[in-house]
Amino acid sequence: AYAGSGNTGSDGTITFPLLEDIYKIKVSESNDIWVENILVVYGSTGIIIGDDVNNTAPVINSYSPTQTSLTFNEGENITFTANASDPDETNPQYRWNLDGVFQSALPTWTYYAPYTDSGDRTVTLEVTDGQYSVYQIWYVTVNNVNRNPIITSFYADNLTVGTSDSVNISVMAIDLDGDLLTYSWDATGGTILPYSNSSISWIAPTIEGFYTVSLAIIDNAGGIVEDSAVILVTNGNMPFLTITSPAPNTTTYTHTITVTGTASDPSSIAAVTVNGALASGAADWSKWSAEVALAVGENTITVNATDNDGYSTTETITLYRVEPFTFVHMTDVHLGFSPLDIENKQLSFVHSIEKFTDTLQAIKTHNPEFILSPGDLVEHSNEDFFSAYMGVLKSLNTTDVNIPVYNTPGNHDRRGESHVTNVGLET
């Protein structure tokens, strides 16, 4: 079936000898049709077969990682890069595939492994000139990473009770890996009566004092999360004190916050202090409030109520202050001109630069923390367009203003005027 020595299988497959050469294949016995000039080359990455003896396959000059057997964890990433050229001076095209699924057409691709990706993976780079392809393969093992359970709610219906009174405590928790969860309740005193894994009733002891009811939630891979409630048990000697607002672990953007609550005692309340300063309130301190300044980050609010017999009760909560920020989402700049715009290319190019410059200057007046530009930065993949785009961005920043811009390529940024220039955005 072909000129030269070798075998033709009954299913039509052809076995070539281990000899680089130019062959011709007979594809029709009745019409005596031959396909001329079948070039067979045995490369380091496999067999390259083509029908143009004048074309030469592209070459992968370098690649990274240089190790082809890799191991890393879920939640981590590995960046793959390659540099290729074509002896025929065409622009080789890149195709990165993960387990046979296309990922990117750029010379660099980063594999971000989600927490569902454990196992053995194959990363394949194909470099092609449109006729011949060469390959580089990496074998990647992604280790499973267990994520600890998360407590989304931990609630006690009362944090100050009398002796032998009850407190209902409930919790809500999730496990992002779908693991089975085990709930382990404990207390420094009193009695725990379970309603379910996530809900109990705690019976206070007959001795006054502060008691801690704690919970540990463990998944079947050993991950653990813990939370607790501190409950005051009093027989009437210690004042009752409650912080009604804000809720524990509140996050706010404000520089100050108003803390409110209630206090009572059979011998009357003498004073309520918040972070050491006397609060404001009714004459009997049944309701009190205080304005508290907050620092950026974690803030502990400590409230103390003292009765006329000298007994005192203290409650604390933790609050968080974060700084607000702004950013700008800017998309579809399309700097440049369309290949179809034959008559007004230069004018369209200039107009697109002017519009982009005006937009950036308007954004600059708001002084955002950063700018996101996710795709279609230019009309199509063209070095002049990318250079102009980056040049306009540089004009955004001066000695007194520096606004970072984070760019990601879109389909226009990867698309050239023809298949030869379809090389995409590299940086």
N, C-alpha and C positions, 0 to 999 in steps of 0.2 A: 504493500500500500504506500510505501514511500521509497524514494531513491536512497540507497544506502543499506547497511546491514542493520537488522533489528527485527522486532516482532510486532505484529498487529493482532490485538485480542479479538475474540469473537464478538465482543460488545462494541467494537469500533475504536477502542482506546489504542494509542500508539506508544510503544516503549522505545525511547531513543537510547542509543549507546552512550557510554560515558565519554563522549568526545564532542568538543565544541566544533560546530561546523555549520554549513548552510545546506538545508535540505529542501526537497519539494515533496508534496504529498498529493497522491492521486485520490480524489474524492468521488469520482464517478467512473465506474467500469464501462458503462454503455456509451457514455459520451467522451470518454478518455480525457476528463478535465483534471488538470493539475494545478495546485496552488504553489506558485514559485517562491523561492527565496525565504524559506522558513528558517529564521535564525534561532539557534539554541545556545544559550550561555549558561554555564554552571557557576553561579556566584556564591558568596559566603552565606547569603541568606536564603538560598533556594535556587530554583530554575527560572530563568527569564526567557519567555518565548515571545517573539514578535514577527512581523512580516515585513520589516523595513531594515535591510542590512546596513543602511546608511545612518540610522539613528542609534545613539548610544544611551544606555540606561543611566539615570541619575545616580549620584553617589552620596551616601550619608557620611559626611566628613567627621562629625563628632556628635556625641549625645551624652546626656546626663539624666539620671544617675548612670555612672559607668557600670555599676553592679546591676545585673539583670535579674537577680532574685532578691526581692525586697520584702521587708516585714514592717508594718506600722499599725497603729491602733485606730479604732473608730474614733471619730471626732478630730483626727489629725489630717494633715495633707502632705502630699509630695508633689513637687514641681518637676515636670519632665520638659527637657529642651533638646533641640537637635539643630544641627547646621548641615544643610545639604546643597549640592551644586549639580549642574548638568554639564557634561563635556560639550554638549551641543549649544551651550549658552542660552538655553531656554530657562524660564523660571520654574523650578520644580514646585509642585503643590504638596502640601502636607495634609495628612488625614490621621487624626488620633482616634483610636477606638478602644473602648472599655468593654471587654467581653463581647466584642463584635458589634457594639453600638457606637455610632459616630459621636464624638465629643467636641472636636475643635479642628479648625483649618489653619491655625496659627503655628509658628515654629515652637511656641511654648504653650504648655497646657498644665494646669494644676488639678490634681485629683483630690477632691475633698471627700473623705469617706464619712458618710452619715452613720448614725448609730444603728442602722439596719443593714450594713454592708459587710459584716464579718464573713470570712471565708476566703477561698482562693480566687483571685482575679487575674485576668490577662490584659495587659496594656499593649496595644500594637500600634506602631507608627508605620504608615505607608507613605512613601515619597514617590511621586509619579510625575512623569513628563507628559502624561496623557496617553502614552502608549506602553511604556515600560514602567514597572514599579519595583522598588526595593523596600525591604521591611526591617524593622528592629522590634524585638519583642522583649517585654519585661513580665516576669511572673511575680505577682504581688500577693502576699498573705496579709489580710486585714484581721487583726485580733479583736475579739469581742471585748467591749468595755462595759462593765456594769455601772449603771447610774443609780445613786442612792434614791430611796423613796423621798417624796416631797410632802410635807404637811401644809395643806392649803388653809386649814382652819383649826384652831384649838380654843375651845370656849368653855369657861366655867361660869355658871349663872350667878355665883356670889363668891366674893373673895374675903368676906368678913362674916362669920357665923357664930352662933352660940354653941356651947358644949352640947354634943350629941345631935346637933342639927345636921342636915344633909346638903351636899353640893352636887349638882348634876354637871358632869363634864363630858363633852363630846368632841370628836376630832374628825376631820376629813383629810384623806391622804390619797396620793396617786403614785404609781410607779410607771415611768415612761417606757420601761422595757417590758411592761406587762407581767412582771414577776408576781408570784404569790406573796402576800404580806402577812407577817405575824405581829400581833400587838401584845406588848408586855407592859402592864401597868404596875406601879409601885408607889408607896407613900411612906413618909417618915413617921407616921402615926395614923390612928383611926382605922376604919375598915372600908375596903373596896367591895362594892356590890356590882358585878358586871351585868349590864343589859345586853351588850353585844361586844364584839371586838373593839368597836369604835365609840362606845358610849358606856359610862359607868355612873354610879352614885357613890359618893364618898361620904361616910358617916364620921363626923368629927369626934375626937376623943373627949374625955371629961376633964382633961387638963388644958389650961389656957396656953397659948403660945402660937408661934408660926409653924405651919406644916407645909411640906412640899409634896404634891401629887405629881408624879412623873410618868411619862410614857416613852417607850422605845419601840419603834416600828422597824422590823428587819425583813428584807426580802430574801428569797431563797438562794441568792448568790452572795449573801453576807453583807450587803449594803444596809446601812442603818441611819435613821434620823431620830432625833429626840426633842421633846418639848416638856414643859412643866408649868404648874400653877402654884403660887405660894398663897396659902389661905391662913387668915388670922382667926383663931378660935378664942373667944372671950366669954367669961361668965358675967360680965357687966362692969368689971373693974376698969377695963380698957375701953377707950372711946371707939365708937363706930365711925369709920372714915371711908368715903368712896370718892374716887375720881370719875366723874361722869363724862368729861370731855377734855381733850381729844381721846380717841381710842388708842390703845398701845400700838406702837410701831407705825404710827401715822407718818406719812411723808408729805412735806409741804415745801413750797417755794418761798414762803413769807419769812421775813426777818424776825417777827415776833408771833406769838400764839397765845390765845386766852385759855387758861386752864380753869376748869370749874369742877365743883363737887359738893358733897354734903358731909356733915359731921354731926354727931349727937352723942350724948352721955347722960346718965341719970343725975350726975352731979354738975352737969353743964360743962360746955367747952370753954376753956379759958382763952385759947388762941389757935389759929391755923397758920402755918408758915409754908411757903412754896419756895424751894431752894434757899431756905434760910431767911427769906423776907416775909414780913407779915402780909397775909392776904387781905382782901376786902370782902365784906359780907354782912349778913344780918347780925343783929345784936347777939343772938344765940348761936351764931355760926352754923345754923342749919343749912344755909347755902353760902358758899364762898366762891371767890374767883381771884385770879391773878394773871397779869400780863407778863410773859416770860420771853426774854430775848433768846434767839436761837443762833448757834454757830453753824457753819457749814459742816455737814456730816452728822454724826450721832450725838444726841442730847439726852441726858438723863434728868427727868423731872422728879424731884423728891418732895412729897407733901407730908407734913407732920401735924397731927392734932393732939393737943394736950388738954386734959380736963382739970377741974378745980382741985382734984385730989392729987394731982401730980402724975397721973398715969398718961402715957402717950401711945399713939398708934402711928405708924409710918407706912405710906404706900409710894411706890415708884412706878413710873412708866418710861419707856424709851421712845423718843421721836427722832425723825431724820429731816434735815433740811438739805435740799439740793438746789443748785443754781440752774435757773432756766436758760435755755439756749435756743437759737434759731438756725435753720439751714435752708438752702434754696434747692429745689429740684428743677433742673433745667434739662430739657430733652429736645431732640430733633432740631439741632442747629442747622444741619445740612449746608455747611459752608462749602462754597464752590459753585459749580454749574453742572447741569445735566448734559450727558453726552449727546442728547437730542437737540440741545439748544445750540444749533450750528451758527446762527447769525450774531448772537449776543453773548457769547461765552465770557469775554472779558468784562463786559458791563455787569453781567449777572454775578461774576466773581466779586467784583468791587462792591456791589450792593449787598451781597451776603456778608462781607466783612464789616460793612458799615452797620448793618442790623445787629450783628453779633456784638460789635463794640458798644453800641447804644444799650443793648440789653445788659451787658456786664457793668456798665457805668450806673445803670439804674439799680442793679443788685447791690453795687458797692455802697450806695447811700444807706442801705439797711444794715451793713456790716455784719453779715451772718457768720456763724462759726465755720461753715464750710459750704461748698457747692457740690451737688451730685449731678453729673452729666452722663446718664446711662444710655448711650447709644445714638447712632446716626449723627456723629459729630460732623461728618463731612458728607457731601452728596454722593461720592463714590471714592474708592480707594485710589488716592493720588498723592504722591509725595508733596507736591506744591500745596494741596489743600491741607494736609496735616501740618505742614510747616506754618502755614498762615494761621491755622487754628491755634497752635501752640504759641505763636507770636502774639496774637491778640490776648491770650490768657496772661502772658507776661505783663502786659500793660495794666492788668487788673491790680497788681500789687505795687505798692510804693513803700517808702521808708516808714510811713505811719500806719499803713494798712497791709495786712498779709492774710489773704483768704485762700485756704487750700481748695483745690478743685480735684475731685475724684472722677476719672473718666473710665467708662467701659465701652467696648465697641458694640455697635449694632450691625444689622445686615448690610446697610449702606457702606459702613466702614470696612467691611470685608469684601465688598463687591468691586471688582475692577471694570474698566471699560471693555475688556475682552477677557477670554479665558487665560490669556498669556499674562495679563497684569493683575489677575485675581489673586493677589498675594496677601491682602488683609493688613490690619493694623498690628505692628510688631511691638510698639511701646506704648 
